[in-house]
Amino acid sequence: MAIPDYQSMMLPLLRFIGDGKEHSLRESIDALADQFALSDEERRYMLPSGQQTTFDNRAGWARTYMKKAGLLESTRRGYFKITRRGTDVLKQNPTDIDVQFLKQFNEFLEFQTAHRNNAEVTNGEDVVDEAQTPEEEIEAAYQKVRQGLATELLQTIKTLSPTFFERLVIDLLVKMGYGGTRTDAGEAIGRSGDGGIDGIIKEDRLGLDAVYMQAKRWEGSVGRPEIQKFAGALQGQRARKGIFITTSTFTQEADEYVSRIDSKIVLIDGGRLAQLMIDYNVGVTSTALYELKRVDSDYFTEE
């Protein structure tokens, strides 16, 4: 099944802690995952930032929202239990608990108003999406900005001269740790021109292995024949590793071909090229940095 949203977790979580005992967040998350019959893959699925699993994040916010509504309370660091109000809610036998349900409690309305006002100050309009946790809202906005930047980067790359594109590829590979020094990579790329090979770069700064490369600005999709030609060139050099970079895309046949041959060939299309440039700060510059912070529970622990 799909990973449930945080609102769908509220009632199951409240029922789980409805025994009046103290429970840890980790224990509660594991119990919810079992109740929703999540697969191992779904339990490990990460937010785009890679800092937390999606299910843990949503379960954590289900707890936070019900705390704000007074349905449960923290007992000590990492532990909580149901409140009298929470017990009364369970006695009503609700079919579900969501944000709309929690709005009957003044404490939650005050919390939500503050959250909504922060969104308005940041964005100039009310953009709170009650289907997402706050982290998911931030990450969705970030991914939207990132995708727009990638599109703009790719459009710019396609207008470059072959020489500048070659230099861009060198800069990226060096930033990724390939090619030895910038000078080494610059001398190696564009020197071979042998049977579909544009350059030979070091796999690391010590030059323990070589990676053969082809980098081409392309209009249409790159098909299997071009990749076969490149693979043949690698065999002619007794090479084991190759990188084929293009500004366009690869056909399915090209992808299937490299998955079946002995040589290790990595295909980097225009979309992935732009994403790598963003990751390694090639051709982009930072305009703003934001930090997500949470309460440091260790700081508030009394001896």
Number of C-alpha atoms within 10 A of each C-alpha: 8 9 17 15 19 24 24 17 24 23 19 19 20 24 14 18 20 17 12 16 10 16 18 16 17 14 10 22 21 16 15 19 20 12 12 15 14 18 14 9 8 16 18 14 16 16 17 14 12 9 9 13 16 24 25 23 20 25 26 18 21 25 25 17 21 24 20 19 25 19 23 24 20 17 13 12 12 11 15 21 23 26 19 14 13 22 18 11 15 16 9 8 9 10 7 12 18 18 19 9 11 19 15 11 13 13 14 19 16 14 14 19 11 12 13 17 15 15 15 14 10 11 10 10 12 13 12 17 11 14 14 16 21 16 16 18 16 13 15 15 12 14 14 12 11 15 15 11 16 22 15 12 20 19 14 11 20 16 11 13 11 14 9 12 18 20 16 16 19 23 21 21 22 23 18 14 13 22 29 18 15 14 11 16 22 20 14 17 23 19 12 14 12 14 14 20 25 20 23 22 25 22 19 17 15 10 13 8 13 17 21 26 24 21 21 16 18 15 11 11 15 22 16 18 12 13 22 16 14 24 27 17 18 24 14 11 13 10 17 16 19 24 19 21 22 22 25 19 20 20 13 12 13 19 17 11 17 18 12 9 11 11 17 17 23 15 19 19 18 23 17 17 22 24 19 18 22 19 13 15 14 17 14 13 8 7 5 5 5 5 5 6 6 6 7 8 10 8 7 9 9 5 3
